[in-house]
Amino acid sequence: MKIKILIGDDNEAFIKSIKRMLIGLDIDYFLTPEEVIANAEARAYDAIITDLEYTEEGREGYDILEKVRELSPIRVLYSGKADQQDVIEAAYAAGATYIIEKSNVMELRKILMG
């Protein structure tokens, strides 16, 4: 049985490249925080992965993590700022189980596939 994954990011080209690298997994992706939350509430996902920033100044990923905290056992925040202490602390406080660099698809694959 394939694990069911939800990925949220406002960059559709980036999502499609991740989806190609995670071949063999059942992935849904959404472009807005609202879509991510609504779909996480409507369906069961084994993992929910979200970008931190959906807008220029945004930190929407934290809001998503807080709202999906009880909906999935694996909640990943990925960001180009994953090495910053304030981002790490805020992500864990919001409910992240993992925080990874946005470009580290191999680490994401390892988390998802064990």
PyMOL commands that set and color helices and strands:
alter all, ss='L'
color gray80, all
select helices_A, chain A and resi 12-21+33-42+60-68+85-94+105-113
alter helices_A, ss='H'
color red, helices_A
select strands_A, chain A and resi 4-8+26-30+47-51+74-79+98-101
alter strands_A, ss='S'
color yellow, strands_A
deselect
rebuild
show_as cartoon
